Amino acid sequence: MYGKMLSKITGKNHIHAFKILQWLAFSARPLDLKEIAEVVTVDLESLCFDPDHRLHPQSVLDICAGMVTTSSEGIVLTESIKYEIVNPCTRSSQAGSLVS
């Protein structure tokens, strides 16, 4: 399921979705919509910050539709996506790349 959802996201949105899902999967606490919209402004490989890459908060929900949900604590991964990411038996090749 996760792999199919990711494969439908194209261009820069695919990269944005990957970053957003990584941050949500491994954050120590739930992130709010404004915080998660900021994660795409940072390139951890080059250690560069580019504020022009900032997403509109609603774009996070649009890009990751079906993979994230809002809760009283913030933006979280849906239960099915969490399960696919942490359970190696159900991981597709694309889901596995999130944790590799």
C-alpha positions in Angstrom: 0.0 0.0 0.0 2.7 2.4 1.0 4.7 1.7 -2.1 1.7 2.4 -4.3 1.0 5.7 -2.6 4.6 6.8 -3.0 4.7 5.8 -6.6 1.8 8.1 -7.4 3.7 11.1 -6.1 5.8 12.7 -8.8 8.6 15.2 -9.2 9.7 17.3 -6.2 6.6 16.2 -4.3 8.1 12.7 -4.2 11.2 14.1 -2.5 9.1 16.2 -0.2 6.9 13.2 0.8 10.0 11.1 1.5 11.5 13.8 3.8 8.1 14.4 5.6 7.6 10.7 6.2 11.1 10.3 7.5 10.7 13.1 9.9 7.4 11.8 11.1 8.6 8.3 11.5 11.7 9.2 13.5 10.7 12.4 15.4 10.9 12.2 19.2 7.5 13.9 19.4 4.6 14.7 17.2 5.2 17.6 14.9 2.7 20.3 14.1 1.8 21.2 10.6 3.9 24.4 10.4 7.0 22.4 11.7 6.6 19.6 9.2 6.2 22.2 6.4 9.6 23.4 7.3 11.5 20.1 7.0 11.8 20.4 3.2 13.8 23.6 3.7 16.8 21.7 5.1 19.1 19.5 3.0 20.8 17.3 5.6 23.4 16.1 3.0 24.7 19.6 2.1 23.7 21.1 5.4 22.0 23.9 3.5 18.8 25.8 4.5 16.7 27.2 1.7 13.6 29.1 2.9 12.3 29.2 -0.7 11.5 25.5 -0.5 9.1 26.0 2.4 5.8 24.3 1.9 2.4 25.8 2.6 1.1 23.7 5.6 -1.9 22.5 3.6 0.5 21.1 1.0 1.9 18.7 3.5 -1.5 17.1 3.8 -2.1 17.1 0.1 1.3 15.6 -0.8 1.0 12.9 1.9 -2.7 12.2 1.5 -3.6 8.8 3.0 -0.2 8.5 4.7 -0.5 11.2 7.4 -3.3 12.4 9.6 -3.9 15.1 12.0 -4.4 14.5 15.7 -4.7 16.6 18.8 -0.9 16.2 19.2 0.0 17.2 15.6 0.7 15.4 12.3 1.2 11.7 12.6 1.7 8.7 10.3 -1.5 6.7 9.7 -1.5 3.4 11.5 -1.2 1.4 8.2 1.9 3.4 7.1 3.5 3.0 10.6 3.0 -0.7 10.4 4.5 -1.0 7.0 7.5 1.1 7.9 8.3 -0.8 11.1 7.3 -4.3 10.1 10.0 -5.8 7.8 7.7 -8.6 6.7 5.3 -6.2 4.9 7.8 -3.7 3.7 7.7 -3.0 0.0 11.0 -2.0 -1.6 10.0 1.7 -1.5 8.9 1.4 2.1 12.1 -0.2 3.0 14.1 2.7 1.6 12.6 5.0 4.2 14.4 3.2 6.9 17.6 2.0 5.0 
